Amino acid sequence: MLEGKKVNLRVIDTEDISTYAEWMNDRAFVGEFFIPRQRAHSDYEKGFKERSPDSETLIIETKDGTKAGWITFFLSRFGGYATSTEIGYMLAPEHRGKGYCTEAVTIILDYLFLLQKTERIQAVIADENVASKRILEKTGFEREGVLRKLVYSIGKWWNVTVYSILREEWKEPRILK
Ligand SMILES: CC(C)(COP(=O)(O)OP(=O)(O)OC[C@H]1O[C@@H](n2cnc3c(N)ncnc32)[C@H](O)[C@@H]1OP(=O)(O)O)[C@@H](O)C(=O)NCCC(=O)NCCS
């Protein structure tokens, strides 16, 4: 368990899969920038069992143990020759706007920079996703640029913005302060 002030992060386990499947099949949960892929509970279970050892998904829990959302990290391949650790996150609508995701990202940055030799952590965000971009700016990410029409969803092509934070910009653990 990774502990913050408002939320804790706990590695997803078998008993969380049904909540995760419900969330991911729900339009309100995945938000306005994605169409929720409709997948069976068993597909999610299989996905978690077969996940790469370089990736992890953690449940974002409030301090009373309520499941509020998830945050993930994984190795993203770039141009067939480079890899970068990438993060993604989603929060249930009733838990948004309370700073939970900002804290979850702060915790995961500490965890990854303390745990891994990575020099760079990135996030790739739909250009219109203001809340998500704000989280990255608040947690010290730099905007790198736009990848035009990278993603097709909800009947249109979306530009996405790439953000990253380097180890020297993170400097030291923040969540303990
Ligand atoms: C994006 C998301 C994770 C944000 O989670 P959250 O816990 O509400 O985020 P926080 O409360 O930590 O911070 C959100 C920040 O964005 C700001 N914000 C939110 N909506 C905004 C809007 N429409 N315009 C401008 N700023 C906005 C908030 O005011 C806050 O900034 P502040 O602390 O300076 O006031 C959540 O909305 C979500 O799950 N969306 C659907 C899934 C998604 O888009 N995930 C990210 C891409 S993978």
The ligand as a Gaussian input file, in Angstrom:
#p B3LYP/6-31G(d) Opt

LIG

0 1
 C       -8.973000      13.688000     -15.367000
 C       -9.391000      13.183000     -13.997000
 C       -8.558000      11.957000     -13.672000
 C       -9.169000      14.296000     -12.947000
 O       -9.257000      13.756000     -11.640000
 P       -9.501000      14.690000     -10.345000
 O       -9.231000      13.906000      -9.118000
 O      -10.823000      15.353000     -10.467000
 O       -8.346000      15.763000     -10.521000
 P       -7.823000      16.787000      -9.399000
 O       -8.978000      17.184000      -8.521000
 O       -6.640000      16.187000      -8.736000
 O       -7.306000      18.019000     -10.277000
 C       -8.053000      18.471000     -11.385000
 C       -7.597000      19.893000     -11.727000
 O       -8.177000      20.243000     -12.987000
 C       -9.028000      21.366000     -12.815000
 N      -10.163000      21.177000     -13.704000
 C      -11.069000      20.189000     -13.706000
 N      -11.934000      20.349000     -14.709000
 C      -11.548000      21.480000     -15.358000
 C      -12.066000      22.187000     -16.485000
 N      -13.113000      21.742000     -17.170000
 N      -11.414000      23.325000     -16.875000
 C      -10.325000      23.770000     -16.210000
 N       -9.787000      23.119000     -15.121000
 C      -10.413000      22.001000     -14.715000
 C       -9.428000      21.339000     -11.353000
 O       -9.852000      22.623000     -10.910000
 C       -8.107000      20.910000     -10.720000
 O       -7.146000      21.963000     -10.702000
 P       -6.888000      22.874000      -9.389000
 O       -6.483000      21.921000      -8.290000
 O       -5.803000      23.786000      -9.799000
 O       -8.177000      23.560000      -9.068000
 C      -10.881000      12.795000     -13.975000
 O      -11.630000      13.912000     -14.404000
 C      -11.225000      11.608000     -14.857000
 O      -11.087000      10.467000     -14.426000
 N      -11.656000      11.859000     -16.105000
 C      -12.033000      10.767000     -17.025000
 C      -10.850000       9.902000     -17.423000
 C       -9.688000      10.692000     -18.000000
 O       -9.880000      11.614000     -18.799000
 N       -8.470000      10.296000     -17.588000
 C       -7.225000      10.942000     -18.024000
 C       -6.741000      10.466000     -19.328000
 S       -6.170000       8.810000     -19.303000

